[in-house]
Amino acid sequence: MREFGEAPPPPTLFERLKEGLSRSTRGLSDNITGIFTDRKLDATTLSELEEALIRADLGAAQARQITQAIAEDRFDVSISDYDLKRLLAAEIAKILKPAEAPLTVDKAKKPFVILVAGVNGTGKTTTIGKLGKHFGRQKLEVMFAAGDTFRAAAIDQLRIWGERIGADVVASAPGADSAGLAYDALERARAQNADVLLIDTAGRLQNKAGLMAELEKIVRVIAKLDPTAPHAVLLVLDATTGQNAISQVEVFKNTVPLTGLIMTKLDGTAKGGILVALAARFGLPIHFIGVGEGEDDLQPFVAKDFAKALTGAS
């Protein structure tokens, strides 16, 4: 029992996740509420459940898979909302589990080079700063490369993050060649014995061939210094775009060797189910999810916790 006037304990990671996903949870709950109230699990209710899952952006194939799994051994039997949420969470977690993978730094590769890509407006540069803080907590020496040379604001943003966490920032004047900057940054990271080099890139639309070619060039150029680099290529996705995230992954993975995904802005949308569709379709690791704007709101992805928060299961 807390003493009078004592501050409440800070929210746990799961509590922050539940709060961040509250809009998605409400969206899914609103869709399924009442489907099974005093009704049996028959063909009609199963069809309604499948439609509800599709509306929640889980994807048609996954909605069918989940619905069929729930129907096994329970067909023509009444089911409560409580049991339904628990069953949904379990089936969603099964789909997501293969995508649950921490982003680990191979210390034999020094510096460990992480290239971060994404379309405009995903929160990519902020995510890079938060990743830098994450690695800093692991006592790793971090360096930033401000490769988004099209935006002076992105360069300034990384400089602020660098000051905040004590990381060097390699930057140039706006409009400079981003591939050349990435090359220089890798040279400096080697000279300073940095553990991790995080390279920002310009936000690019997946239908702009010139910008995508430039991203390919960055990969080619840094490979001249280290044939194994980049060691990780992360795509930052904005959850509010829903199904459009699928086409983004398709195009980027055909341009650069994607190794993992980060989903941001899950707190600002009811489309959190898109993560299920992405995991099932691409099988790429989902390393982190963003459930708020705070520095600690970029969380490692845990399939079971995400599934429980998404469905509102206890």
SEGUTI-70015 format. One record per residue (C-alpha): x, y, z; residue in one letter; residue number from 1. Coordinates in steps of 0.001 Angstrom, whole numbers, plus 500000, padded with zeros to 6 digits. Last residue first. Example, Ala and Ser with C-alpha at 12.3 -4.5 7.8 and 13.67 -1.06 7.14 Angstrom:
BEGIN
@xx=513670	yy=498940	zz=507140	residuo=S	num=2
@xx=512300	yy=495500	zz=507800	residuo=A	num=1
This chain:
BEGIN
@xx=493704	yy=489949	zz=480209	residuo=S	num=314
@xx=492839	yy=490154	zz=476534	residuo=A	num=313
@xx=492317	yy=493648	zz=475116	residuo=G	num=312
@xx=492827	yy=492338	zz=471588	residuo=T	num=311
@xx=495768	yy=494552	zz=470636	residuo=L	num=310
@xx=497288	yy=494527	zz=474122	residuo=A	num=309
@xx=497216	yy=490724	zz=474320	residuo=K	num=308
@xx=498655	yy=490321	zz=470824	residuo=A	num=307
@xx=501405	yy=492881	zz=471497	residuo=F	num=306
@xx=502362	yy=491201	zz=474775	residuo=D	num=305
@xx=502548	yy=487760	zz=473150	residuo=K	num=304
@xx=504566	yy=488981	zz=470143	residuo=A	num=303
@xx=507176	yy=491002	zz=472045	residuo=V	num=302
@xx=508613	yy=493881	zz=469986	residuo=F	num=301
@xx=511312	yy=495875	zz=471756	residuo=P	num=300
@xx=509845	yy=499230	zz=472748	residuo=Q	num=299
@xx=510239	yy=502733	zz=471399	residuo=L	num=298
@xx=508238	yy=504657	zz=474003	residuo=D	num=297
@xx=511299	yy=505311	zz=476170	residuo=D	num=296
@xx=512275	yy=508580	zz=474493	residuo=E	num=295
@xx=508683	yy=509780	zz=474616	residuo=G	num=294
@xx=506627	yy=510207	zz=471450	residuo=E	num=293
@xx=504358	yy=507225	zz=471950	residuo=G	num=292
@xx=503787	yy=503568	zz=471085	residuo=V	num=291
@xx=506736	yy=502949	zz=468764	residuo=G	num=290
@xx=507445	yy=499318	zz=467919	residuo=I	num=289
@xx=510831	yy=497636	zz=467726	residuo=F	num=288
@xx=512602	yy=494682	zz=466116	residuo=H	num=287
@xx=509972	yy=493257	zz=463796	residuo=I	num=286
@xx=511933	yy=490507	zz=462078	residuo=P	num=285
@xx=510937	yy=489920	zz=458456	residuo=L	num=284
@xx=508559	yy=487032	zz=457734	residuo=G	num=283
@xx=507168	yy=488947	zz=454765	residuo=F	num=282
@xx=503464	yy=488151	zz=454500	residuo=R	num=281
@xx=502627	yy=486827	zz=457956	residuo=A	num=280
@xx=504591	yy=489460	zz=459870	residuo=A	num=279
@xx=503248	yy=492277	zz=457698	residuo=L	num=278
@xx=499613	yy=491169	zz=458079	residuo=A	num=277
@xx=499978	yy=490918	zz=461861	residuo=V	num=276
@xx=501639	yy=494341	zz=462058	residuo=L	num=275
@xx=498687	yy=495773	zz=460131	residuo=I	num=274
@xx=496557	yy=495019	zz=463191	residuo=G	num=273
@xx=497725	yy=498292	zz=464717	residuo=G	num=272
@xx=495341	yy=500168	zz=462422	residuo=K	num=271
@xx=493362	yy=502089	zz=465083	residuo=A	num=270
@xx=495957	yy=504848	zz=464906	residuo=T	num=269
@xx=497980	yy=507396	zz=466836	residuo=G	num=268
@xx=499516	yy=505179	zz=469520	residuo=D	num=267
@xx=500966	yy=502836	zz=466892	residuo=L	num=266
@xx=502996	yy=505793	zz=465644	residuo=K	num=265
@xx=506085	yy=503750	zz=464678	residuo=T	num=264
@xx=506697	yy=500256	zz=463303	residuo=M	num=263
@xx=510321	yy=499130	zz=463024	residuo=I	num=262
@xx=511204	yy=496438	zz=460497	residuo=L	num=261
@xx=514129	yy=494110	zz=459868	residuo=G	num=260
@xx=516864	yy=492775	zz=457585	residuo=T	num=259
@xx=516105	yy=494600	zz=454350	residuo=L	num=258
@xx=518657	yy=493944	zz=451603	residuo=P	num=257
@xx=518071	yy=497082	zz=449487	residuo=V	num=256
@xx=515939	yy=497799	zz=446421	residuo=T	num=255
@xx=513538	yy=494849	zz=446177	residuo=N	num=254
@xx=513084	yy=494949	zz=449955	residuo=K	num=253
@xx=512199	yy=498632	zz=449659	residuo=F	num=252
@xx=509472	yy=498070	zz=447087	residuo=V	num=251
@xx=507634	yy=495233	zz=448849	residuo=E	num=250
@xx=508019	yy=496813	zz=452301	residuo=V	num=249
@xx=506371	yy=500009	zz=451077	residuo=Q	num=248
@xx=503586	yy=498064	zz=449352	residuo=S	num=247
@xx=502740	yy=496364	zz=452648	residuo=I	num=246
@xx=502841	yy=499618	zz=454634	residuo=A	num=245
@xx=500025	yy=500908	zz=452421	residuo=N	num=244
@xx=497728	yy=498505	zz=454317	residuo=Q	num=243
@xx=497648	yy=500793	zz=457339	residuo=G	num=242
@xx=499272	yy=504194	zz=456774	residuo=T	num=241
@xx=498760	yy=505116	zz=460439	residuo=T	num=240
@xx=501272	yy=502450	zz=461458	residuo=A	num=239
@xx=504180	yy=504479	zz=460032	residuo=D	num=238
@xx=506984	yy=502197	zz=458885	residuo=L	num=237
@xx=510729	yy=502394	zz=459525	residuo=V	num=236
@xx=512719	yy=499995	zz=457344	residuo=L	num=235
@xx=515928	yy=498651	zz=458864	residuo=L	num=234
@xx=519040	yy=497502	zz=457038	residuo=V	num=233
@xx=521456	yy=495664	zz=459313	residuo=A	num=232
@xx=525090	yy=494726	zz=458782	residuo=H	num=231
@xx=525571	yy=497388	zz=456135	residuo=P	num=230
@xx=528252	yy=496326	zz=455587	residuo=A	num=229
@xx=529907	yy=492932	zz=454992	residuo=T	num=228
@xx=532125	yy=494233	zz=452171	residuo=P	num=227
@xx=533484	yy=496938	zz=454495	residuo=D	num=226
@xx=535074	yy=499980	zz=452837	residuo=L	num=225
@xx=533683	yy=499311	zz=449356	residuo=K	num=224
@xx=530472	yy=498048	zz=450980	residuo=A	num=223
@xx=529867	yy=501623	zz=452175	residuo=I	num=222
@xx=529573	yy=502739	zz=448557	residuo=V	num=221
@xx=527289	yy=499970	zz=447335	residuo=R	num=220
@xx=524744	yy=500418	zz=450159	residuo=V	num=219
@xx=524698	yy=504196	zz=449685	residuo=I	num=218
@xx=524236	yy=503688	zz=445932	residuo=K	num=217
@xx=521174	yy=501479	zz=446476	residuo=E	num=216
@xx=519620	yy=504319	zz=448490	residuo=L	num=215
@xx=520390	yy=506678	zz=445617	residuo=E	num=214
@xx=518619	yy=504326	zz=443232	residuo=A	num=213
@xx=515534	yy=504516	zz=445482	residuo=M	num=212
@xx=515649	yy=508303	zz=445255	residuo=L	num=211
@xx=515838	yy=508228	zz=441487	residuo=G	num=210
@xx=513078	yy=505621	zz=441111	residuo=A	num=209
@xx=510501	yy=507599	zz=443092	residuo=K	num=208
@xx=507590	yy=505187	zz=443651	residuo=N	num=207
@xx=508709	yy=504139	zz=447156	residuo=Q	num=206
@xx=508630	yy=507727	zz=448312	residuo=L	num=205
@xx=511842	yy=508702	zz=450037	residuo=R	num=204
@xx=512779	yy=510003	zz=453431	residuo=G	num=203
@xx=516456	yy=510818	zz=453125	residuo=A	num=202
@xx=518765	yy=508414	zz=454904	residuo=T	num=201
@xx=520043	yy=508166	zz=458486	residuo=D	num=200
@xx=523092	yy=505985	zz=459132	residuo=I	num=199
@xx=523580	yy=504494	zz=462596	residuo=L	num=198
@xx=527191	yy=503467	zz=463238	residuo=L	num=197
@xx=527633	yy=501146	zz=466214	residuo=V	num=196
@xx=530716	yy=500089	zz=468192	residuo=D	num=195
@xx=532859	yy=503141	zz=467504	residuo=A	num=194
@xx=536640	yy=502622	zz=467304	residuo=N	num=193
@xx=537303	yy=506296	zz=466551	residuo=Q	num=192
@xx=539117	yy=505537	zz=463294	residuo=A	num=191
@xx=536499	yy=502969	zz=462279	residuo=R	num=190
@xx=533638	yy=505359	zz=462979	residuo=A	num=189
@xx=535507	yy=508032	zz=461015	residuo=R	num=188
@xx=535852	yy=505839	zz=457929	residuo=E	num=187
@xx=532225	yy=504747	zz=458237	residuo=L	num=186
@xx=531103	yy=508370	zz=458460	residuo=A	num=185
@xx=533134	yy=509325	zz=455395	residuo=D	num=184
@xx=531464	yy=506554	zz=453363	residuo=Y	num=183
@xx=528001	yy=507573	zz=454601	residuo=A	num=182
@xx=528763	yy=511189	zz=453648	residuo=L	num=181
@xx=529804	yy=510127	zz=450172	residuo=G	num=180
@xx=526560	yy=508191	zz=449771	residuo=A	num=179
@xx=524562	yy=511209	zz=450963	residuo=S	num=178
@xx=526067	yy=513625	zz=448455	residuo=D	num=177
@xx=525677	yy=517111	zz=449927	residuo=A	num=176
@xx=522368	yy=518994	zz=449659	residuo=G	num=175
@xx=522433	yy=520348	zz=453205	residuo=P	num=174
@xx=526020	yy=520900	zz=454403	residuo=A	num=173
@xx=527714	yy=517934	zz=455985	residuo=S	num=172
@xx=527175	yy=515686	zz=458966	residuo=A	num=171
@xx=528973	yy=513056	zz=461033	residuo=V	num=170
@xx=527495	yy=513055	zz=464528	residuo=V	num=169
@xx=529429	yy=511903	zz=467599	residuo=D	num=168
@xx=527320	yy=510415	zz=470382	residuo=A	num=167
@xx=527007	yy=511760	zz=473923	residuo=G	num=166
@xx=523356	yy=510842	zz=474438	residuo=I	num=165
@xx=521780	yy=514286	zz=474377	residuo=R	num=164
@xx=524464	yy=515964	zz=472290	residuo=E	num=163
@xx=524065	yy=513317	zz=469584	residuo=G	num=162
@xx=520287	yy=513584	zz=469759	residuo=W	num=161
@xx=520544	yy=517337	zz=469170	residuo=I	num=160
@xx=522928	yy=516759	zz=466262	residuo=R	num=159
@xx=520484	yy=514207	zz=464842	residuo=L	num=158
@xx=517691	yy=516788	zz=464872	residuo=Q	num=157
@xx=519901	yy=519420	zz=463272	residuo=D	num=156
@xx=520652	yy=517103	zz=460351	residuo=I	num=155
@xx=516969	yy=516216	zz=460023	residuo=A	num=154
@xx=516011	yy=519917	zz=460066	residuo=A	num=153
@xx=518504	yy=520671	zz=457289	residuo=A	num=152
@xx=516564	yy=518264	zz=455123	residuo=R	num=151
@xx=517946	yy=516968	zz=451820	residuo=F	num=150
@xx=521125	yy=515656	zz=453442	residuo=T	num=149
@xx=519281	yy=512822	zz=455138	residuo=D	num=148
@xx=522594	yy=511022	zz=455655	residuo=G	num=147
@xx=523202	yy=512492	zz=459101	residuo=A	num=146
@xx=525610	yy=509742	zz=460173	residuo=A	num=145
@xx=525316	yy=508972	zz=463880	residuo=F	num=144
@xx=527975	yy=507350	zz=466084	residuo=M	num=143
@xx=527405	yy=505098	zz=469081	residuo=V	num=142
@xx=529861	yy=503644	zz=471599	residuo=E	num=141
@xx=528090	yy=500714	zz=473243	residuo=L	num=140
@xx=527483	yy=500670	zz=476986	residuo=K	num=139
@xx=524206	yy=498764	zz=476537	residuo=Q	num=138
@xx=522347	yy=501902	zz=477595	residuo=R	num=137
@xx=524082	yy=503615	zz=474679	residuo=G	num=136
@xx=522525	yy=501059	zz=472356	residuo=F	num=135
@xx=519010	yy=502093	zz=473384	residuo=H	num=134
@xx=519959	yy=505801	zz=473272	residuo=K	num=133
@xx=521180	yy=505395	zz=469716	residuo=G	num=132
@xx=517991	yy=503539	zz=468840	residuo=L	num=131
@xx=516018	yy=506498	zz=470196	residuo=K	num=130
@xx=517985	yy=508881	zz=467984	residuo=G	num=129
@xx=517432	yy=506641	zz=464973	residuo=I	num=128
@xx=513697	yy=506576	zz=465745	residuo=T	num=127
@xx=513642	yy=510369	zz=465776	residuo=T	num=126
@xx=515262	yy=510370	zz=462327	residuo=T	num=125
@xx=512754	yy=507844	zz=460974	residuo=K	num=124
@xx=509545	yy=509380	zz=462301	residuo=G	num=123
@xx=507539	yy=507902	zz=459433	residuo=T	num=122
@xx=506963	yy=511253	zz=457735	residuo=G	num=121
@xx=508672	yy=510705	zz=454419	residuo=N	num=120
@xx=509261	yy=507109	zz=453377	residuo=V	num=119
@xx=511667	yy=504790	zz=455138	residuo=G	num=118
@xx=515311	yy=503824	zz=455527	residuo=A	num=117
@xx=517781	yy=503128	zz=458352	residuo=V	num=116
@xx=521230	yy=501709	zz=457629	residuo=L	num=115
@xx=522858	yy=500027	zz=460615	residuo=I	num=114
@xx=526620	yy=499483	zz=460538	residuo=V	num=113
@xx=528232	yy=497480	zz=463342	residuo=F	num=112
@xx=531538	yy=499278	zz=463734	residuo=P	num=111
@xx=533099	yy=496939	zz=464387	residuo=K	num=110
@xx=531783	yy=493603	zz=463232	residuo=K	num=109
@xx=532901	yy=491085	zz=465859	residuo=A	num=108
@xx=530644	yy=492949	zz=468277	residuo=K	num=107
@xx=527582	yy=491635	zz=466453	residuo=D	num=106
@xx=524913	yy=494064	zz=467629	residuo=V	num=105
@xx=521521	yy=492567	zz=468388	residuo=T	num=104
@xx=518136	yy=493807	zz=467249	residuo=L	num=103
@xx=515761	yy=491537	zz=469127	residuo=P	num=102
@xx=513585	yy=489112	zz=467173	residuo=A	num=101
@xx=509851	yy=488505	zz=467333	residuo=E	num=100
@xx=508806	yy=487936	zz=463716	residuo=A	num=99
@xx=508335	yy=484164	zz=464211	residuo=P	num=98
@xx=506005	yy=484939	zz=467163	residuo=K	num=97
@xx=503584	yy=487161	zz=465232	residuo=L	num=96
@xx=501395	yy=484456	zz=463689	residuo=I	num=95
@xx=501231	yy=482451	zz=466916	residuo=K	num=94
@xx=500595	yy=485650	zz=468902	residuo=A	num=93
@xx=497538	yy=486354	zz=466744	residuo=I	num=92
@xx=496138	yy=482907	zz=467575	residuo=E	num=91
@xx=496677	yy=483326	zz=471325	residuo=A	num=90
@xx=495301	yy=486872	zz=471382	residuo=A	num=89
@xx=492191	yy=485796	zz=469464	residuo=L	num=88
@xx=491568	yy=482935	zz=471886	residuo=L	num=87
@xx=491909	yy=485232	zz=474903	residuo=R	num=86
@xx=489660	yy=487837	zz=473299	residuo=K	num=85
@xx=487046	yy=485190	zz=472479	residuo=L	num=84
@xx=487108	yy=483822	zz=476010	residuo=D	num=83
@xx=486317	yy=487242	zz=477471	residuo=Y	num=82
@xx=483703	yy=488011	zz=474799	residuo=D	num=81
@xx=481947	yy=484793	zz=475792	residuo=S	num=80
@xx=481480	yy=481719	zz=473587	residuo=I	num=79
@xx=478418	yy=479636	zz=472769	residuo=S	num=78
@xx=479115	yy=476344	zz=470978	residuo=V	num=77
@xx=478085	yy=475498	zz=467400	residuo=D	num=76
@xx=481738	yy=475210	zz=466353	residuo=F	num=75
@xx=484131	yy=475191	zz=469285	residuo=R	num=74
@xx=486362	yy=472194	zz=468486	residuo=D	num=73
@xx=488053	yy=474187	zz=465699	residuo=E	num=72
@xx=486203	yy=477457	zz=465097	residuo=A	num=71
@xx=488969	yy=479525	zz=466724	residuo=I	num=70
@xx=491514	yy=478123	zz=464261	residuo=A	num=69
@xx=489220	yy=478829	zz=461315	residuo=Q	num=68
@xx=488763	yy=482435	zz=462403	residuo=T	num=67
@xx=492489	yy=482968	zz=462853	residuo=I	num=66
@xx=493360	yy=481573	zz=459407	residuo=Q	num=65
@xx=490564	yy=483514	zz=457684	residuo=R	num=64
@xx=491602	yy=486784	zz=459317	residuo=A	num=63
@xx=495240	yy=486019	zz=458450	residuo=Q	num=62
@xx=494414	yy=485574	zz=454772	residuo=A	num=61
@xx=492238	yy=488709	zz=454667	residuo=A	num=60
@xx=494714	yy=491032	zz=456378	residuo=G	num=59
@xx=494999	yy=492054	zz=460030	residuo=L	num=58
@xx=493826	yy=495570	zz=459148	residuo=D	num=57
@xx=491141	yy=495824	zz=461886	residuo=A	num=56
@xx=488506	yy=495798	zz=459143	residuo=R	num=55
@xx=489836	yy=492355	zz=458138	residuo=I	num=54
@xx=489463	yy=491160	zz=461727	residuo=L	num=53
@xx=485867	yy=492358	zz=461861	residuo=A	num=52
@xx=485094	yy=490652	zz=458545	residuo=E	num=51
@xx=486406	yy=487343	zz=459888	residuo=E	num=50
@xx=484348	yy=487748	zz=463043	residuo=L	num=49
@xx=481191	yy=488386	zz=461000	residuo=E	num=48
@xx=481849	yy=485275	zz=458894	residuo=S	num=47
@xx=482371	yy=483244	zz=462049	residuo=L	num=46
@xx=479113	yy=484598	zz=463462	residuo=T	num=45
@xx=477208	yy=483502	zz=460372	residuo=T	num=44
@xx=478815	yy=480048	zz=460061	residuo=A	num=43
@xx=478128	yy=479209	zz=463697	residuo=D	num=42
@xx=479841	yy=479983	zz=466991	residuo=L	num=41
@xx=476717	yy=480284	zz=469070	residuo=K	num=40
@xx=475017	yy=483482	zz=470069	residuo=R	num=39
@xx=474082	yy=484949	zz=473427	residuo=D	num=38
@xx=476572	yy=487770	zz=472864	residuo=T	num=37
@xx=478992	yy=486401	zz=470286	residuo=F	num=36
@xx=479017	yy=489205	zz=467744	residuo=I	num=35
@xx=478123	yy=491730	zz=470430	residuo=G	num=34
@xx=481484	yy=493377	zz=470578	residuo=T	num=33
@xx=483599	yy=492182	zz=467642	residuo=I	num=32
@xx=484035	yy=495436	zz=465710	residuo=N	num=31
@xx=484035	yy=497680	zz=468759	residuo=D	num=30
@xx=486700	yy=495464	zz=470306	residuo=S	num=29
@xx=488924	yy=495761	zz=467216	residuo=L	num=28
@xx=488685	yy=499536	zz=467090	residuo=G	num=27
@xx=489005	yy=499859	zz=470852	residuo=R	num=26
@xx=492186	yy=497793	zz=470796	residuo=T	num=25
@xx=493613	yy=499798	zz=467902	residuo=S	num=24
@xx=492922	yy=503029	zz=469754	residuo=R	num=23
@xx=494310	yy=501637	zz=473018	residuo=S	num=22
@xx=497586	yy=500500	zz=471436	residuo=L	num=21
@xx=499707	yy=503109	zz=473220	residuo=G	num=20
@xx=497918	yy=502545	zz=476524	residuo=E	num=19
@xx=498375	yy=498790	zz=476287	residuo=K	num=18
@xx=502039	yy=499199	zz=475325	residuo=L	num=17
@xx=502650	yy=501630	zz=478173	residuo=R	num=16
@xx=501089	yy=499114	zz=480576	residuo=E	num=15
@xx=503211	yy=496338	zz=479065	residuo=F	num=14
@xx=506412	yy=498354	zz=479502	residuo=L	num=13
@xx=505463	yy=499036	zz=483112	residuo=T	num=12
@xx=503991	yy=502349	zz=484182	residuo=P	num=11
@xx=506021	yy=504367	zz=486695	residuo=P	num=10
@xx=505134	yy=503684	zz=490327	residuo=P	num=9
@xx=502652	yy=506105	zz=491860	residuo=P	num=8
@xx=504173	yy=509073	zz=493687	residuo=A	num=7
@xx=503820	yy=508978	zz=497461	residuo=E	num=6
@xx=501427	yy=511599	zz=498819	residuo=G	num=5
@xx=499799	yy=509223	zz=501256	residuo=F	num=4
@xx=501937	yy=506093	zz=501617	residuo=E	num=3
@xx=501383	yy=503399	zz=499028	residuo=R	num=2
@xx=500000	yy=500000	zz=500000	residuo=M	num=1
